[in-house]
């Protein structure tokens, strides 16, 4: 779970370990593997028409970008505990909102950095319009945020609990 504050990203120990393991794999075994793919494709001859070579180079570029992202994230990360269960919306919490006060039209999401996006719950960044609008609000309060078309939307905070994933 992550919380972003200025340029610091707060991570639980579990999230830090998971991202560090990914970085270690990408900078070690995965780098060696992609270098071997590129070398094997290069040995096939003319590079201009060598689809395997170009695909491997593209994969290498994506991999190196992810290495840079993870390195930067982990360099500025602070390891801490999950947020307290106070009913106040904060990064690291699963939030349920009702659109325009209609308790049948709800959305439940994790307020966290995209680095901690999970398949089991939708994730919204604290910097997103919705995330920014609900941050700091208490259960039962209304929050407003700006839609992409410039109009304002109103939501009611129904629940805010620490993420247990």
N, C-alpha and C positions, 0 to 999 in steps of 0.2 A: 504494500500500500504506500502511496506517495502523497506528499503534500508539497506544494511549491510555494515558496515565499521569497520574493525578490529573485535572486539567482541561485538560491539554495533549494534543493529538492530533498524533502524528508522521506526516508525510506524505512520500512520496518526491516529488521535483520533478515527476515525471510526474503523480502523483495530484493534487498542488496545482494544476498547470496545468489539468488536466481540470475540477476543481471550480470554479476561478476563471473558466474559459470559460463554464461553465454559469451561474454567477452573473451574469456580464456580459451574457449573452443574456437571462436572465430579468429583469434590471433595466433593460434597454434595449429592444431590438426586441420582445420578448414582452410587455412592459408596454404598449407603444404599441398592439400588435395587439389585446390584450384590451380596452383602453379604447375602441378603434374598434368592437369587437363590442358592447360595452355600449351605446355611443351609438347604433349602428344599431338595436339591439333597443328602446331607449328611444323612438326615433322611431316605432315601430310602434303606439304607443298604450298602452292600459290595462296597467300593469305587473303587476297582480294575476294576470292570466291569460296572461302573456307567458312561455312556457317558455324561449324563447331568451335573454331577459333574465336569468332566474333561473339558467340553466345557465352563462351567461357570468360572472355574479357569483360563483357557486360556484367556477368555474375560476380566477377572479381571487383568491379567498381561498386556494385551494390553492397557487397560484403565489407569493403573498406570504408564506405560511408557509415555503415552500422557500427563498425569498430570505432570510428571517430565520435559518433553520437554517444555510444556507451561510455567511452573513455571520458568525454566531457561531463556526462551525467554523473558518473561515479566519482570524479574528482571533486565535484561541488556538493555531493550528497552528504547529508547528515543522517545517521542512523538513530532512530528513536522509536518510541512506542506508538501504538495505534491511538487515535483520538479517544478522549473520554466520552462515555455515553451520557451526555448532558442534554440532548435534544436540540443542540445548536448545530446547524449545518457547517461542516468543516471538511477540508480534504481528508479522504480516507473513510468517509461515511457513505452508507447506502441511503439514498434520499428518495422518498416517494412524494410526488407533487400531484396536485389536481389542477387542471387547466381551467382558468376563469372560474374557480370555485366549484366546478362540476365534479363531484366525487366519483362519478362513473367514468370520467375521462382522465385517467391517471398515467403517470410514467414513473418507473422506479429505475434509478441509475446510481452508479458509483461515481462520486466526485473525486477524481484523482488524475494524475498525470497520464497521458496516453501510453507512457512506458509501462504502466501497470494494467493496461486494458486486459480484460478477462473475457473468456467466451461465455461465462455463466451470467454476467450482468453487463448491461450497456455502460460505457464509461464516458463521462463528460469532464473536460478539463476545467479547473477552476478559472482559467482565463477565457473560457467560452462565454458568450453572452448569458446563457442560462446559468452556467456555473457561477459566474460573477454575480448574477442577480440573486441567487439563493444563498450564497456564502454569508455566514454570520447570522442568518435568520433562525428563529426558533420555531419549533413545531407549533402549528396553529396560526403562524403569521403569514401575511401575503408578501409576495416579492414581485418585482417587475423586471423585465429585461427587454432589450431591443431585438426585434425580428430583422431578418436580412432586408426586408422591404422598408425598414426605418420606423415601422409602427411599434408600439409598445404592447407587450403581452403581460398578463397577470396570472400568477400561479399561487396556490396555497400550499404551504408545507404541511404534509400529513404525517410524515415520519422521517426520522434521521437517526440511524443506528450505525455503530462502527462496523466496518467490513470485516467479516470473519473468514474470507476465502483464503 
